[in-house]
Amino acid sequence: MITFVVPAHNEEALIGASLRAMHAAASAIGESYELIVADDGSTDRTAGIAREHGARVVSIASRQIAAARNAGARVAQGERLLFVDADTLVDEAVVRAALRALDADAVGGGAAVHFEGTIPRWAELLLPAFVWAFRVLGIAAGCFLFCTRRAFEAVGGFDETVYAAEEIFMSRALKRQGRFVVLREAVTTSGRKLRAYSPWEILRMMTRIALRGPSAVRSRAELGLWYDDRRRDPGG
């Protein structure tokens, strides 16, 4: 069985489309699957919409992305785990490629990323470099990561001592278990943060993390890109 694990906090606007995309991809492949939404303290209709789309909802109140991913994985029945953000769309090609990699003895991996909608010009210019770097370094982008249940359990799941960049820690941990691949197939994720935050705000956050290293992501403080109240998306 394939298990899609979706961490979510107040995602009523986008989670329905994300779950529909997972249903369509898995149905086209023809293997059994389940959808699990880890609803982390939502105050909107996230949980109700998830249930309407046939997902099992696990409710937690951690306000931590790593904890939400782990909560979903703990109740998963599948041996192949696909972690997909609630604002991210997968298709048959990327899901099939992920399963093919796992069947070829990879322990896990990630994928290339496209952004939906119009994004700032600076982001358009930098995106190819980031996608290339993540592939060369063998790191999954945060919106999509897949692995075997065995590898997930061997590394103890996502690191709950960090509040951001948990996919980087997880990628490195999985690589110690075996082959980790970053697919050329892409998922499509929301460009809302790139539209809602100025390049200078994003640069300041990323620079602070780069300079301080892991200590910068061990608290929610100064991680507004991930944990602030959601800003209005100027693009929609």
Buried (B, 14 or more C-beta within 10 A) or exposed (E): EBBBBBBBBBBBBBBBBBBEBBBBBBEEEEBEBBBBBBBBBBEBBBBEBBEEBEBBBBEBEBBBBBBBBBBBBBEBEBEBBBBBBBBBBBBBBBBBBBBEBBEEEBBBBBBBBBBBEBBBEEBEEEBEEEBEEBBEEBBBBBBBBBBBBEBBEBBEBBBBEBBBBBBBBBBBBBBEBBBBBBBEBBBBBBBBBBBBBEEEEBEEBEEEBEEEEEEBBBEBEBBEBBBEEEEEBEBE
